[in-house]
């Protein structure tokens, strides 16, 4: 379950990022867009957890970070 916890933490960081932007943005359009993104991330995380737990399988995380 380390991989699931890693994925969850990454998604929570993205949610926190958008929450911080909401606190600093003055545009109502940006705020609404970010609120929708937060809701989508929360739903995605819920569905991912549900799927992984229901399949009772292992997951593997592979990642590439490229900075140019």
C-alpha positions, -999 to +999 in steps of 0.1 A: +000+000+000+030+023-001+023+031-037-013+040-029-002+063-001+023+080-024-004+086-050-028+099-024-001+123-010+006+136-045-030+143-051-034+160-018-005+182-026-022+192-059-054+200-039-034+221-015-018+239-044-051+249-058-065+259-024-035+282-019-040+297-054-077+304-045-066+323-015-043+345-036-064+348-068-088+376-071-105+365-103-138+348-097-133+328-129-100+314-117-115+306-083-144+287-099-120+268-122-098+258-093-127+248-071-139+225-099-104+211-102-102+204-064-136+186-066-124+165-095-091+156-077-110+145-046-134+124-067-105+109-086-087+100-054-119+084-040-125+064-071-089+052-073-089+040-037-122+022-042-109+005-074-076-006-059-092-019-027-120-038-046-095-055-069-072-066-040-042-063-062-008-047-060+001-015-077+034-003-091+044+033-096+068+043-123+077+079-128+099+101-149+107+137-139+123+157-166+135+193-161+148+212-191 
